[in-house]
Amino acid sequence: MSGNGDSRQRSSVRVGSTVEVVRKQDQGTGKRTRGIVAEILTNSASHPHGIKVRLKDGTVGRVVAVVEDEGGPS
């Protein structure tokens, strides 16, 4: 199972992965938004607050968890 350590490494986040992100406006509450990664916005190999991504619905946030695939082809 993936945890916060993985979400800080760019190599653990891939386009098409299902992730949970925290949007900038939700940082105070920690509210998570789940979605599928459309684009990885962080260029460095790691980031202490999580890798910044854009989800397919246009949401931008930092990855706090990579959701394990529950089977089935993508």
C-alpha positions in Angstrom: 0.0 0.0 0.0 1.3 3.4 -0.9 1.8 6.1 1.7 3.0 9.7 2.1 6.6 8.7 1.4 5.7 7.6 -2.1 3.7 10.8 -2.8 6.9 12.9 -2.3 8.7 11.0 -5.1 8.0 11.9 -8.7 8.8 8.4 -9.8 5.8 7.1 -7.8 3.3 9.4 -9.5 2.4 8.6 -13.1 0.0 10.0 -15.7 -3.1 7.9 -15.5 -2.6 7.0 -11.8 -5.4 7.5 -9.3 -4.3 9.7 -6.5 -5.5 11.8 -3.6 -4.4 15.5 -3.7 -4.8 18.5 -1.4 -5.6 21.7 -3.3 -4.0 24.9 -2.1 -7.2 26.3 -0.8 -7.8 23.0 1.2 -4.4 23.0 2.9 -5.8 24.3 6.1 -8.4 21.6 6.4 -6.5 18.8 4.7 -9.5 18.0 2.6 -8.5 15.4 -0.1 -9.7 15.3 -3.7 -9.4 12.0 -5.6 -8.8 11.9 -9.3 -6.7 10.6 -12.2 -3.4 12.3 -13.0 -3.4 14.2 -16.4 -0.1 16.0 -16.0 2.8 16.1 -13.5 3.7 19.7 -12.7 6.7 19.2 -10.4 9.9 18.9 -12.4 12.2 17.8 -9.5 12.6 14.2 -8.5 11.0 14.8 -5.1 9.2 17.5 -3.1 8.8 17.7 0.7 5.1 18.7 0.4 4.2 16.2 -2.3 4.3 16.2 -6.1 2.1 18.8 -7.7 -0.2 17.4 -10.4 -3.2 18.4 -12.6 -6.0 15.9 -12.5 -8.2 15.1 -15.5 -10.9 17.3 -14.2 -8.5 20.3 -14.1 -7.9 20.2 -10.3 -4.4 21.2 -9.3 -2.9 19.9 -6.0 -0.2 18.1 -4.2 -0.3 14.3 -4.0 -0.8 13.1 -0.5 -1.5 9.4 -1.5 -1.2 7.2 -4.5 -4.3 4.9 -4.6 -3.5 1.3 -5.3 -5.0 -0.1 -8.5 -8.0 -2.3 -7.7 -7.4 -4.5 -10.8 -8.5 -4.2 -14.4 -6.7 -2.9 -17.4 -6.3 0.9 -17.7 
